[in-house]
Amino acid sequence: MSDFAKELIASMEEALEHAKGGKTGIRVLTVRPVDVKKARKALNMTQSDFATLVGTSVSGLQKWEQGTRQPHGAARTLIRLIERAPEAVREALEDQDEKVSA
């Protein structure tokens, strides 16, 4: 039997043991969904403005708000920040607006 076949069998046995609730070296990461609508409302922004802020289309944002899709990457990180510290994000956005106006 090849090394690949042995590794495959060992992996499948480990997966089966994990599925049965046994002790394995498998780490399970759970990704909590973000509440996009709540984050947008925390900044008191329109869908259009918020979509621009996070780098997506309005239709994409609506899918996030309806829960049919979830944001990824930098957009997800920004929304997480808004969930945790909306005032800090609002201040940062205001500071940036002031720099652009100057």
C-alpha positions as a Markdown table, in Angstrom:
| # | Residue | x | y | z |
|---|---|---|---|---|
| 1 | Met | 0.0 | 0.0 | 0.0 |
| 2 | Ser | 1.3 | 3.5 | -0.9 |
| 3 | Asp | 2.1 | 6.1 | 1.7 |
| 4 | Phe | -0.7 | 8.2 | 0.3 |
| 5 | Ala | -3.2 | 5.4 | 0.8 |
| 6 | Lys | -2.0 | 4.9 | 4.4 |
| 7 | Glu | -2.4 | 8.6 | 5.1 |
| 8 | Leu | -5.8 | 8.7 | 3.6 |
| 9 | Ile | -7.0 | 5.7 | 5.6 |
| 10 | Ala | -5.5 | 7.3 | 8.8 |
| 11 | Ser | -7.3 | 10.6 | 8.0 |
| 12 | Met | -10.6 | 8.9 | 7.5 |
| 13 | Glu | -10.2 | 6.9 | 10.7 |
| 14 | Glu | -9.5 | 10.2 | 12.6 |
| 15 | Ala | -12.5 | 11.9 | 11.0 |
| 16 | Leu | -14.7 | 8.9 | 12.0 |
| 17 | Glu | -13.4 | 9.1 | 15.6 |
| 18 | His | -14.1 | 12.8 | 15.7 |
| 19 | Ala | -17.6 | 12.3 | 14.3 |
| 20 | Lys | -18.3 | 9.8 | 17.2 |
| 21 | Gly | -17.1 | 12.4 | 19.7 |
| 22 | Gly | -13.8 | 10.7 | 20.5 |
| 23 | Lys | -10.6 | 12.4 | 21.3 |
| 24 | Thr | -8.6 | 13.5 | 18.3 |
| 25 | Gly | -6.2 | 16.3 | 17.3 |
| 26 | Ile | -8.9 | 18.0 | 15.2 |
| 27 | Arg | -9.6 | 21.6 | 15.9 |
| 28 | Val | -13.0 | 22.9 | 15.1 |
| 29 | Leu | -13.5 | 26.6 | 14.4 |
| 30 | Thr | -16.9 | 28.1 | 14.5 |
| 31 | Val | -17.5 | 31.3 | 12.5 |
| 32 | Arg | -20.2 | 33.4 | 14.1 |
| 33 | Pro | -22.3 | 35.3 | 11.5 |
| 34 | Val | -22.1 | 39.1 | 11.6 |
| 35 | Asp | -25.2 | 41.3 | 11.9 |
| 36 | Val | -24.7 | 43.6 | 8.9 |
| 37 | Lys | -28.0 | 45.5 | 9.3 |
| 38 | Lys | -27.4 | 46.2 | 13.0 |
| 39 | Ala | -23.8 | 47.4 | 12.1 |
| 40 | Arg | -25.2 | 49.7 | 9.4 |
| 41 | Lys | -27.8 | 51.1 | 11.6 |
| 42 | Ala | -25.2 | 51.7 | 14.4 |
| 43 | Leu | -23.5 | 54.1 | 12.0 |
| 44 | Asn | -26.8 | 55.5 | 10.9 |
| 45 | Met | -26.0 | 54.9 | 7.2 |
| 46 | Thr | -28.1 | 54.2 | 4.1 |
| 47 | Gln | -27.6 | 50.9 | 2.4 |
| 48 | Ser | -25.9 | 52.8 | -0.5 |
| 49 | Asp | -23.4 | 54.6 | 1.7 |
| 50 | Phe | -22.7 | 51.4 | 3.8 |
| 51 | Ala | -22.2 | 49.3 | 0.7 |
| 52 | Thr | -19.6 | 51.9 | -0.5 |
| 53 | Leu | -17.9 | 51.8 | 2.9 |
| 54 | Val | -17.5 | 48.0 | 2.9 |
| 55 | Gly | -16.8 | 47.7 | -0.8 |
| 56 | Thr | -19.8 | 45.9 | -2.1 |
| 57 | Ser | -22.8 | 46.6 | -4.2 |
| 58 | Val | -26.2 | 47.5 | -2.7 |
| 59 | Ser | -27.6 | 44.2 | -3.9 |
| 60 | Gly | -24.7 | 42.4 | -2.2 |
| 61 | Leu | -25.3 | 44.3 | 1.0 |
| 62 | Gln | -29.0 | 43.4 | 0.9 |
| 63 | Lys | -28.1 | 39.7 | 0.6 |
| 64 | Trp | -25.9 | 40.1 | 3.7 |
| 65 | Glu | -28.7 | 41.8 | 5.6 |
| 66 | Gln | -31.2 | 39.2 | 4.6 |
| 67 | Gly | -28.8 | 36.4 | 5.7 |
| 68 | Thr | -28.6 | 34.7 | 2.4 |
| 69 | Arg | -24.9 | 35.5 | 2.2 |
| 70 | Gln | -22.2 | 36.5 | 4.6 |
| 71 | Pro | -19.4 | 39.0 | 4.1 |
| 72 | His | -15.7 | 37.8 | 3.9 |
| 73 | Gly | -12.3 | 39.3 | 4.3 |
| 74 | Ala | -11.8 | 43.0 | 5.1 |
| 75 | Ala | -15.6 | 43.7 | 4.9 |
| 76 | Arg | -16.3 | 41.1 | 7.6 |
| 77 | Thr | -13.5 | 42.5 | 9.7 |
| 78 | Leu | -14.8 | 46.1 | 9.4 |
| 79 | Ile | -18.3 | 45.0 | 10.3 |
| 80 | Arg | -17.0 | 43.1 | 13.3 |
| 81 | Leu | -15.3 | 46.4 | 14.4 |
| 82 | Ile | -18.5 | 48.3 | 13.9 |
| 83 | Glu | -20.3 | 45.7 | 16.0 |
| 84 | Arg | -17.8 | 46.1 | 18.9 |
| 85 | Ala | -17.0 | 49.8 | 18.7 |
| 86 | Pro | -19.4 | 51.8 | 16.5 |
| 87 | Glu | -18.4 | 55.1 | 18.1 |
| 88 | Ala | -14.7 | 54.5 | 17.4 |
| 89 | Val | -15.4 | 53.6 | 13.7 |
| 90 | Arg | -17.7 | 56.7 | 13.4 |
| 91 | Glu | -14.9 | 58.9 | 14.8 |
| 92 | Ala | -12.4 | 57.4 | 12.4 |
| 93 | Leu | -14.7 | 58.0 | 9.4 |
| 94 | Glu | -15.3 | 61.6 | 10.5 |
| 95 | Asp | -11.5 | 62.2 | 10.9 |
| 96 | Gln | -11.0 | 60.8 | 7.3 |
| 97 | Asp | -13.8 | 63.1 | 6.0 |
| 98 | Glu | -12.1 | 66.1 | 7.6 |
| 99 | Lys | -8.8 | 65.3 | 6.0 |
| 100 | Val | -10.4 | 64.9 | 2.5 |
| 101 | Ser | -12.2 | 68.3 | 2.9 |
| 102 | Ala | -9.0 | 70.1 | 4.0 |
